[in-house]
Amino acid sequence: MPVDAHIIIFGRYPVPGEAKTRLIPALGPEGAARLHRRMTEHVVAMARSAVRKTGQRNTGITFCFTGAPLKAFQTWLGHDLAYLAQPSGDLGFRMLWAFKMAFLGGAGAAVVIGCDLPDLTADIIEQALERLEKSNIVLGPAADGGYYLIGMKSLHPGVLAGIDWGTGYVYQQTRHRIKALDLDFAELPTLRDVDLPEDLTRLRADPCFAPLFDQKPLISVIIPVLNEARALGPVLKRVQEEEAVETIVVDGGSRDDTRDIAARAGARVVEVTGGRAVQQNAGAALAGGRWLLFLHGDTLLPEGYAGMIREAMTCPGTVAGAFRFRTDDPGPGMRLIQWVTNLRSRFLQLPYGDQGLFMEKRVFDEEGGFAALPIMEDFELVGRLRRRGKIVTLPHAAVTSARRWKQLGMVRTTLINQMMIAGFLRGRPIHRLLRLYRSNETVTHDKCHQTIAKPRK
């Protein structure tokens, strides 16, 4: 494989009415934009996978974008890609410019790929890079007469000159140009891109794209628990009132009836010890949904929560969300705590785990999931997500048990939580924060004969 190979992806932002316009008669503006978004995410994922498979640390990915500012693409696709705004001009000029930028940057070979390729695999990208070791040019023909990939290991402007872009002759004309320039040429498998309504038939049977046509992609609700027998039943009942939802209960070694309650409710139950972060990561690894909802075992979701999540996550600029915070204590002191918490969650974009954190599984995986921390794992993940893009707080409340405040007292609970946050932000060793929390947990256990699993706000 050439040294310092580079993968260049051409794509636009999924704006309804502007993305995949020829599919609008079949899908509508929003549906066409959703499909374009999903196909782009697929191509980027295949490029990342190909880079991992090559094992070459210098293989990079650049996304050549149009249709939105740079920040919008970084929020949508992540900060690990390089980004370049496409210049004006026809497709040939723009691809030539992208190749030139790659070679000026030191690339030993480069491939340019489009974004409407549901059948693209990491193996095909890897093949393209490998074949550039022996050939000057590599082409991936498309079934409509164009091509989905072109690669070069040095700049050959003549290959892209005099092509009737947008016609069914693009591939044939490009081959003639390659032969006229006496260049070596390798060919990849033919793939079908998605441009016309008749191209959609096969996608409806593809598990990767079929949920787009159902309008209700699966949500995986992941509930880490430890001795939650008292609260879990109503929580699971509310979760399972919605359609297209799977429930994964990850038990940390309960000594009560928690696992039996979850199993009787129809949830998938697994036992994973090691703390809440480990439990949640294990649940996410088992999840089959497009979106993940991390829920505490004593937090009751609002009615219709699934539709709220799907609507909130339609914008690529939204990376995560949570529900408004409320407890089951109606007292004035708790109302003040709720008001402050929701103010922080909404304006600082800092919700916590007991508000029901939700995000796309793709984003969760790209961010590396929860850090392996014994405490503050939700705070740490939210901080990373906030740096990536927008975190929304929905106006509907998820209701959490106020048992911790009742046991320790509102003032003491609030002070402890603020000390934990301040210590974490200042870089205090996590084992010291854990010791602080557990010392108060022990006091509570001695007074109330009950172990508390997690700090609240």
Secondary structure, 3 states (H helix, E strand, C coil): CCCCEEEEEEEECCCCCCCCHHHHHHHHHHHHHHHHHHHHHHHHHHHHHHHHHHCCCCCEEEEEEECCCHHHHHHHHCCCCEEEECCCCCHHHHHHHHHHHHHHCCCCEEEEECCCCCCCCHHHHHHHHHHCCCCCEEEEEECCCCEEEEEECCCCHHHHCCCCCCCCCHHHHHHHHHHHCCCCEEECCCECCCCCHHHHHHHHHCCCCHHHHHCCCCEEEEEEECCCHHHHHHHHHHHCCCCCEEEEEEECCCCCCHHHHHHHCCCEEEECCCCHHHHHHHHHHHCCCCEEEECCCCEECCCCHHHHHHHHCCCCCEEEEEEEEEECCCCHHHHHHHHHHHHHHHHCCCCCHHHCEEEEHHHHHHCCCCCCCCCCHHHHHHHHHHHHCEEEEEEEEEEECCHHHHHHCHHHHHHHHHHHHHHHHCCCCHHHHHHHHHHHHHHHHHHHCCCCCCCCC
